[in-house]
Amino acid sequence: MKMNITQLKEQTSGVILDIHMDDQAKQHLAHVGLYEGAHIRMERSGKMGHPCTLLVCGNFLMLRFEDAMRIEVEEQ
């Protein structure tokens, strides 16, 4: 099922399907491991506009809620 990252439940994994941002933002995210096809795990969800914490390539990454809303994933 397609959803954005903020809809993943805590301790749930997913694969990035699409990133709905401009090319510069996509390139920046790719440098930290967020790109189409990347496997991620939601460690702490960003409810009510707060940042979410993801596990990406063995590293923890905090992502602004607004940015997380623009990343489409499929739950694994």
Secondary structure, DSSP 8 states (H G I E B T S, - for coil): -EEEGGGS-TTEEEEEEEE-S-HHHHHHHHHTT-STT-EEEEEE--GGG--EEEEETTEEEEE-HHHHTTEEEEE-
